[in-house]
Amino acid sequence: MFYQLGTAQTAKALVKKEVLKNENYFQISARAGYDNPFYSNDTPYIDYNGGLEVGMSIDYYWKWFGIGADVDYISNTPESTYPTQGLIDGNRIPLTTFDLSEKGIKRFFYGIGPDFKQQSKNGKWVYELNTRVGLSSIKGGRTELRETTTAIAPLGQLLNFHAGYDAKNVVTGKAQVRVNYFFNEYIGVHAGAYYMRHFNVSELTDPSLGISSSYYPFTTGTNTVGQTIASLNPKNGPVVRMEPDKGDISSLGVFAGLSLKLASNKKEKTCNDCPAYALAVTARDKYTKEVLPDTDVVLKNIKGEVVQSGKTNNFGVVVFNEIKPDNYTIEGMLYNTKMESSTTVTNEFKAKETLQKVILYTDLNFILKGKVVVCNSAQPLANVSVKLKNLLIAEQKNTVTNDNGEFIFNVAKNSMYEVYGKKDSYFSQTETIATKEYDRNTTLFVKLEVCMEEADCGKAIGLKNILYDLDKFEIKEEAKKELNRLVQFMLDNPSLKVEVLSHTDSRSSNEYNLTLSQNRANAAVDYVVSQGIARNRISGKGYGETQLLNKCADGVSCSEAQHQLNRRTEMKVICN
């Protein structure tokens, strides 16, 4: 076939270039977050508040495994929780003035360790587990509370004290999880959490006081007015720890930041005579054998990753150029229906040739390809809400026409459907489709055109098939279908009011025809009201033979068909 020749020639004319996938890359991440610390020292009246964490990671990945290095700066603040409200000394003297000093703690960590990652098929989401072992320096945290009311000493009596830290080369472990989202091949954002632990951190001994920590015991109670008070216990004196202790410091933190890949996931290697490979995929219906344009086709590798994608042309063919011979799966989708896939194996590909494959549409349902136009014209109507109603079971589908007025539905065999459109101030014809009239072995696409007429103020629009028995005005079953179309129009446009117009031919007297047409108009109005439309939204008027559409007036000889043209029912929108 000519399209096969064309694709083969295209493959031979390809630029001699081989694209190699490279999953090895550097990644740099900068972050900022919040750190919540846990100190295991013997300081019952000192807590440690959370604070700022900033850091940077450098990682190198080989597919799912990598190695990385972290640098972190963490700032925490000690807080004395020793009571200063309602405090009295051993002589029952209230202590009301104090001197408090709380120095922040700075931690600096650097470490290395293995990385593990998993990424989504499109590569935008990357999930990481980073583990690190390294060294830290921890400095600060001196906390000192003195009472200055009694001035027992030049600096006041020491109530609560910790000398803090100045530790270097502290062995530290860290584990963190990180979720990245990449906007493109290079730049992304991330968020994550970590756990860090510093082992055997040594406290300081204050050189002037000669102690590491101290606090003055107290007892609590209530005074005569019921207030809580704390009384110093001078008999036992302060609890003093002369020698510094060693303990672990740990913390939990959360963070967010930016990620940057320093190398592309792909690199190009050019050569003078690299072989060119191509794959042509034809989409075809299994039963009718017809080719299928506008089919979405994707080419996936054995990992399920999309290698290339495309849409079939008017001949049902899409060509994938510059592909590497491999075991691929070819998947297709036609109007939201999956097709029977096909596969390739590596040794099927031949250099400078185009491998041919076919994917089949095997669904037994029909595809309804419709178009909405303005009545009595070829003008398409866009943005029409199209309703498909199954008349045999309780099923309804909706879609919207494109700029060309086109719409698509999948319809079952041996079913019957009604199709109509909804658009403000438009009156839609209702079309019926019986799929039992089609053979799936010879037909896939069922074509349909739905026309809609703009319902301008005062413009009469004919209602089809509203026929009455001679001299009668009862609504027949055939007429109800057309009146239901009017009901639907009024439901879709709840603010509009409508008048039903009934006309007769010129036979019989003028008075008789006026009465008959008015009765028929009233009957049509009554039916519409019975379907849930408010009576104040619809009225009816009989015009008898006063508005004939042709020459067939009294005394003029006309055929039955000419008289039939004058016997009609119309509707028009009333605008006040």
C-alpha positions in Angstrom: 0.0 0.0 0.0 1.2 3.5 -0.7 1.3 4.6 3.0 3.6 1.7 3.8 6.0 2.7 1.0 5.9 6.3 2.4 6.8 5.3 5.9 9.6 3.0 4.7 11.1 5.9 2.7 10.8 8.1 5.8 12.7 5.7 7.9 15.5 5.6 5.3 15.7 9.4 5.4 16.1 9.6 9.1 19.0 11.5 10.6 21.7 9.1 11.7 21.3 9.7 15.4 21.0 7.3 18.3 19.3 8.5 21.5 20.5 6.6 24.5 18.6 6.7 27.8 20.9 7.7 30.7 19.4 7.2 34.2 22.6 8.3 36.0 22.5 11.9 37.2 23.5 14.3 39.9 20.8 16.0 42.0 21.3 19.0 44.3 18.5 19.9 46.8 18.2 22.9 49.0 15.7 22.9 51.9 14.4 24.8 54.9 12.2 23.5 57.6 11.3 23.1 61.3 13.3 20.9 63.8 11.8 19.6 67.0 14.6 18.4 69.5 14.7 15.8 72.3 17.6 16.2 74.9 18.3 13.4 77.3 20.2 15.4 79.9 19.3 15.6 83.6 17.8 19.1 83.7 14.3 18.7 85.0 13.5 22.4 84.7 14.8 23.1 81.2 12.9 22.4 78.0 14.2 22.8 74.4 12.1 24.5 71.8 12.0 23.7 68.1 13.6 25.9 65.6 15.0 26.5 62.1 16.6 23.8 60.0 18.3 24.6 56.7 20.3 22.2 54.6 21.6 20.9 51.3 21.9 17.5 49.7 24.1 16.3 46.8 23.1 12.9 45.4 24.3 10.8 42.5 21.9 8.1 41.3 22.5 4.9 39.2 18.9 4.1 38.4 17.2 3.3 41.7 20.4 3.4 43.9 22.6 6.3 44.7 25.0 7.9 47.2 24.6 11.3 48.7 25.9 13.8 51.2 24.0 16.2 53.5 24.9 19.4 55.3 22.4 20.7 57.9 22.3 23.8 60.2 19.8 23.5 63.1 19.0 26.2 65.7 17.1 25.4 69.0 16.5 27.4 72.1 16.5 26.3 75.7 13.7 27.4 78.0 13.8 27.5 81.8 10.6 26.1 83.3 11.6 26.8 86.9 8.7 28.6 88.6 9.1 32.4 89.2 5.5 33.2 90.1 4.5 32.7 93.7 8.1 31.8 94.7 9.2 32.4 98.4 12.5 31.6 100.1 13.1 29.6 103.3 12.3 32.7 105.4 8.9 33.1 103.7 10.2 36.2 101.8 8.5 36.5 98.3 11.0 36.4 95.5 9.9 38.9 92.8 12.9 39.8 90.7 15.1 37.5 88.7 17.9 37.4 86.2 17.4 34.9 83.3 19.9 34.0 80.5 19.0 31.5 77.8 21.6 30.9 75.0 20.5 29.3 71.8 22.0 25.9 70.6 23.5 25.6 67.2 24.0 22.2 65.6 26.0 21.7 62.4 25.9 18.2 60.7 27.7 16.8 57.7 27.3 13.2 56.5 27.2 10.7 53.7 25.3 7.5 52.9 23.3 5.5 50.4 20.1 6.6 48.6 17.2 4.7 47.3 14.6 6.0 44.9 11.4 5.1 43.0 9.8 7.3 40.3 6.6 7.5 38.4 6.4 6.3 34.8 6.5 9.9 33.5 9.4 10.7 35.7 7.7 13.7 37.3 7.3 12.2 40.8 10.4 10.8 42.5 10.3 9.2 46.0 13.6 9.0 47.9 14.9 7.4 51.1 18.2 9.0 52.2 20.4 7.5 54.9 23.4 9.4 56.3 26.2 8.8 58.9 28.5 11.7 59.8 29.8 14.1 62.4 28.2 17.1 64.1 29.2 20.1 66.2 26.9 21.2 68.9 27.4 24.5 70.7 25.4 26.7 73.1 22.4 26.1 75.4 23.8 27.8 78.6 20.8 28.5 80.8 21.0 30.4 84.0 18.2 31.7 86.4 19.0 33.7 89.5 16.8 35.4 92.0 17.9 39.0 92.8 15.3 40.0 95.4 17.4 39.0 98.5 20.8 39.7 96.9 22.4 36.8 98.9 25.3 36.8 96.5 26.6 39.6 94.2 24.8 37.9 91.3 21.9 36.7 93.3 21.0 33.1 94.4 21.3 30.5 91.6 18.0 28.7 91.1 18.3 26.8 87.8 21.4 26.2 85.7 22.9 24.2 82.8 26.3 24.9 81.3 25.3 23.9 77.8 27.4 22.2 75.1 30.5 22.7 73.1 30.9 19.3 71.5 32.8 18.5 68.3 33.0 15.5 66.0 29.9 14.0 67.5 28.9 10.7 65.7 25.5 11.3 64.1 23.0 9.3 62.1 20.2 10.6 59.9 17.4 9.1 57.9 15.0 11.1 55.7 12.3 10.6 53.2 11.8 13.0 50.4 9.1 13.4 47.7 10.0 15.4 44.6 7.9 16.8 41.8 9.8 17.9 38.7 8.3 20.5 36.4 10.7 19.5 33.6 13.9 17.5 33.1 15.9 19.8 35.4 13.9 21.7 38.1 11.5 20.4 40.8 10.2 21.0 44.3 10.3 18.6 47.2 9.0 18.0 50.7 10.0 15.5 53.3 10.8 14.6 56.9 13.8 13.4 58.8 15.0 11.8 62.0 18.5 12.7 63.4 20.4 11.4 66.4 23.6 12.6 68.0 25.3 9.9 70.2 27.0 10.5 73.5 27.1 14.3 73.5 29.2 15.6 76.4 28.0 18.6 78.4 30.2 21.5 79.5 31.5 22.4 83.0 31.2 26.1 83.8 34.8 27.3 84.6 33.7 30.0 87.0 31.1 27.9 88.9 32.9 24.6 88.6 29.6 22.8 87.9 27.7 21.3 84.9 24.1 21.7 86.1 22.2 22.8 89.2 18.7 23.5 90.4 17.3 24.5 93.8 14.6 22.1 95.1 11.2 23.6 96.1 7.9 22.4 97.4 4.5 23.6 96.1 1.4 24.5 98.1 -1.3 27.1 98.4 -1.4 30.2 100.5 -4.4 31.5 102.6 -6.1 32.9 99.6 -5.8 29.7 97.6 -2.9 30.8 95.3 -0.3 28.3 94.3 3.2 29.0 95.8 6.6 27.4 95.5 8.8 27.4 98.6 12.6 27.0 98.4 13.9 24.2 100.6 17.2 25.6 102.2 17.8 22.6 104.4 18.8 20.3 101.5 20.4 23.1 99.4 20.7 23.0 95.6 21.0 19.8 93.6 24.4 20.1 91.9 26.0 18.0 89.3 29.7 18.7 89.2 30.8 16.4 86.4 29.4 16.7 82.9 27.1 14.0 81.7 26.9 12.3 78.3 23.6 11.7 76.5 21.9 11.5 73.2 20.3 14.4 71.4 17.7 13.5 68.7 15.2 15.5 66.7 12.4 15.1 64.2 12.0 17.6 61.4 10.0 18.5 58.3 11.1 20.5 55.3 10.5 21.7 51.8 12.7 23.0 49.1 14.0 23.0 45.5 15.6 20.1 43.6 17.9 20.5 40.6 19.2 17.8 38.3 22.6 18.6 36.9 22.5 16.2 34.0 19.8 15.3 31.5 18.2 11.9 31.7 19.0 11.6 28.0 22.2 12.2 26.0 22.7 12.1 22.3 25.4 10.2 20.5 25.9 10.9 16.9 27.6 8.6 14.4 28.2 8.5 10.7 26.1 5.4 10.0 23.9 4.5 12.9 21.0 2.2 11.8 17.5 3.8 11.7 14.5 1.9 12.8 10.8 2.7 12.5 7.5 1.2 13.4 4.2 1.8 11.6 1.0 0.9 13.4 -2.4 0.6 11.6 -5.6 0.8 13.6 -8.3 -1.4 12.1 -11.8 -2.6 13.0 -11.8 -6.3 13.6 -15.2 -6.9 12.0 -15.6 -4.4 9.2 -11.8 -4.3 8.4 -12.0 -0.5 7.9 -9.1 1.6 9.0 -9.6 3.9 12.0 -8.3 7.5 11.9 -8.0 9.6 15.1 -7.0 6.5 17.1 -4.7 7.3 20.1 -1.7 4.9 20.1 1.1 4.5 22.7 4.3 2.5 22.5 5.4 1.1 25.9 8.5 -0.7 26.9 8.7 -3.8 29.2 8.5 -1.6 32.3 5.2 -0.1 31.1 6.8 3.3 30.4 5.5 5.3 27.4 8.3 5.5 24.8 6.3 7.3 22.1 2.7 8.2 21.5 0.7 9.5 18.5 -2.6 9.6 16.7 -3.4 7.8 13.5 -3.9 9.8 10.3 -6.7 9.6 7.7 -5.4 6.2 6.6 -5.5 4.8 10.1 -1.7 4.8 10.4 0.8 6.3 12.9 4.6 6.0 12.4 7.1 5.9 15.3 10.5 7.0 14.0 14.0 6.7 15.6 13.1 4.0 17.9 15.4 1.4 19.5 14.7 -2.3 18.6 13.1 -3.7 21.8 10.2 -5.7 23.1 7.3 -3.2 23.0 3.6 -3.3 23.7 1.4 -1.2 21.3 -1.9 0.0 22.9 -4.7 1.9 21.3 -7.7 3.9 22.4 -10.6 5.0 20.1 -13.1 7.3 21.6 -12.4 6.1 25.2 -12.6 2.4 24.2 -9.5 0.3 24.5 -8.3 -1.7 21.5 -6.7 -5.1 21.3 -3.0 -4.5 21.8 -0.1 -5.8 19.8 3.5 -6.5 20.6 7.0 -6.4 19.0 10.1 -8.4 19.7 13.6 -7.1 19.3 14.6 -9.3 16.4 11.6 -8.2 14.3 13.2 -4.8 13.7 15.4 -4.4 10.6 17.7 -1.5 10.0 16.5 1.1 7.5 13.1 -0.7 7.3 9.7 0.0 8.8 8.1 -2.7 10.9 4.4 -3.0 10.3 1.9 -3.8 13.1 -1.9 -3.8 13.4 -4.1 -3.1 16.5 -7.7 -4.1 16.4 -10.9 -2.5 17.6 -12.9 -5.5 19.0 -15.7 -3.8 20.8 -19.1 -5.1 19.7 -20.9 -1.8 20.2 -21.5 0.8 17.5 -19.9 4.3 17.5 -22.5 7.0 16.9 -20.8 9.9 15.1 -23.2 12.8 15.1 -23.3 16.5 14.1 -25.5 19.3 15.3 -26.4 22.0 12.7 -28.8 24.9 12.4 -32.0 23.6 10.7 -32.2 24.1 7.0 -28.5 24.9 6.7 -25.1 23.2 7.0 -23.9 25.6 9.8 -22.5 23.6 12.7 -23.4 24.4 16.3 -20.6 24.3 18.9 -20.9 23.8 22.6 -24.3 22.1 22.4 -25.1 19.7 25.3 -26.2 16.5 23.5 -28.3 14.0 25.4 -28.5 10.3 24.4 -31.4 8.5 26.1 -31.8 4.7 25.9 -35.5 3.9 25.4 -35.2 0.3 26.5 -33.4 0.7 29.8 -32.8 3.5 32.3 -29.6 4.9 30.7 -28.7 8.4 29.7 -25.4 9.8 28.4 -24.3 13.4 27.9 -21.6 15.1 25.8 -20.8 18.5 24.3 -20.2 19.2 20.6 -16.8 20.5 19.4 -16.2 23.5 17.3 -17.4 21.6 14.2 -20.6 20.6 15.9 -19.5 17.0 16.2 -20.1 14.5 19.0 -19.5 10.9 19.7 -21.4 8.2 21.7 -20.8 4.4 22.1 -24.2 2.7 21.5 -25.1 -0.9 22.2 -26.5 -3.4 19.7 -30.3 -4.1 19.6 -31.2 -0.9 21.4 -33.2 2.2 20.7 -32.1 5.7 21.5 -33.4 9.3 21.4 -30.9 12.0 20.7 -31.5 15.7 21.2 -29.5 18.9 21.9 -29.7 21.5 24.6 -28.5 25.1 24.0 -30.0 28.3 25.3 -32.8 29.7 23.1 -32.5 26.8 20.6 -35.3 24.3 19.8 -33.9 20.9 19.0 -35.2 18.2 16.8 -35.3 14.8 18.5 -33.9 11.9 16.5 -34.5 8.2 17.1 -31.9 5.5 16.3 -32.7 1.8 16.3 -29.3 -0.1 16.3 -31.1 -3.4 15.6 -31.3 -2.1 12.0 -27.4 -2.2 11.7 -25.1 -5.2 11.3 -21.9 -4.9 13.4 -20.1 -7.1 10.8 -20.6 -4.4 8.2 -21.0 -1.2 10.2 -19.0 0.4 13.0 -19.9 4.0 12.6 -23.6 5.2 12.7 -24.0 8.7 11.3 -26.6 11.1 12.6 -27.5 14.8 12.1 -29.5 16.7 14.7 -30.8 20.1 13.7 -31.7 22.9 16.1 -33.6 26.1 15.3 -33.1 29.4 17.0 -36.2 30.3 18.9 -36.3 34.0 18.4 -39.1 36.1 19.9 -42.3 35.8 17.9 -40.8 33.3 15.4 -43.1 30.4 14.6 -41.5 27.0 14.6 -43.3 24.0 13.2 -44.1 21.0 15.3 -44.1 17.8 13.2 -46.6 15.0 13.2 -49.2 16.6 15.4 -52.2 15.1 13.5 -55.8 14.9 14.6 -58.7 12.7 13.5 -61.3 14.4 11.3 -63.2 17.1 13.3 -61.4 15.9 16.5 -59.0 17.6 18.9 -57.8 14.7 21.1 -54.0 14.3 21.3 -52.9 11.1 19.6 -49.9 9.0 20.7 -47.9 10.1 17.6 -48.4 13.7 18.6 -47.2 13.2 22.2 -43.7 12.5 21.0 -43.5 15.9 19.3 -45.1 17.7 22.2 -42.6 16.0 24.5 -39.9 17.9 22.5 -41.6 21.1 23.4 -41.8 20.0 27.0 -38.0 19.4 27.0 -37.3 22.8 25.4 -39.3 24.5 28.2 -37.6 22.5 30.9 -34.2 23.4 29.4 -35.2 27.1 29.3 -37.2 27.7 32.5 -37.5 31.4 32.0 -39.2 31.3 28.6 -42.9 31.5 27.9 -44.4 29.8 24.8 -47.5 30.1 22.7 -48.9 27.1 20.8 -50.5 28.0 17.4 -53.0 25.7 15.7 -54.1 26.1 12.0 -56.7 24.4 9.8 -57.2 24.3 6.1 -59.9 26.3 4.4 -62.5 23.6 4.2 -65.5 24.1 6.4 -66.7 27.5 7.6 -64.4 30.1 9.1 -66.3 30.0 12.4 -66.0 26.2 12.6 -62.3 26.2 11.8 -61.6 28.9 14.4 -63.4 26.8 17.1 -61.7 23.6 16.0 -58.2 25.1 15.9 -58.7 26.7 19.3 -59.8 23.4 20.8 -56.7 21.7 19.3 -54.4 24.4 20.7 -56.0 24.0 24.1 -55.6 20.3 23.9 -51.9 20.7 23.1 -51.5 23.2 26.0 -53.2 20.8 28.4 -50.9 18.0 27.5 -47.8 20.1 28.0 -49.1 21.2 31.4 -49.8 17.6 32.3 -46.0 17.0 31.8 -45.0 19.4 34.6 -44.9 22.8 32.8 -46.6 25.7 34.7 -49.8 26.9 33.0 -48.7 30.5 33.2 -45.8 29.7 31.0 -47.8 28.4 28.0 -50.9 29.5 26.1 -52.7 28.4 23.0 -54.4 30.2 20.2 -56.4 28.8 17.2 -56.1 30.7 13.9 -58.4 28.6 11.9 -57.8 29.3 8.2 -56.6 32.9 8.7 -52.9 32.1 8.1 -52.8 29.8 5.1 -49.3 29.0 3.6 -50.5 28.7 0.0 -53.3 29.7 -2.3 -55.8 27.1 -1.1 -58.5 29.5 0.2 -62.2 29.1 -0.1 -63.4 28.2 -3.6 -59.9 27.2 -4.8 -59.4 23.7 -6.0 -56.4 22.1 -4.3 -55.0 18.6 -3.7 -55.0 16.9 -0.4 -51.3 17.5 0.0 -51.8 21.2 -0.5 -54.5 21.3 2.1 -52.2 19.2 4.5 -49.6 22.0 4.3 -52.0 24.4 5.9 -53.1 22.0 8.7 -50.2 22.5 11.1 -49.3 23.2 14.7 -46.5 25.7 15.6 -44.9 27.2 18.7 -43.3 30.5 19.3 -41.5 32.2 22.2 -43.3 35.1 23.8 -41.1 38.0 24.8 -42.7 40.8 26.8 
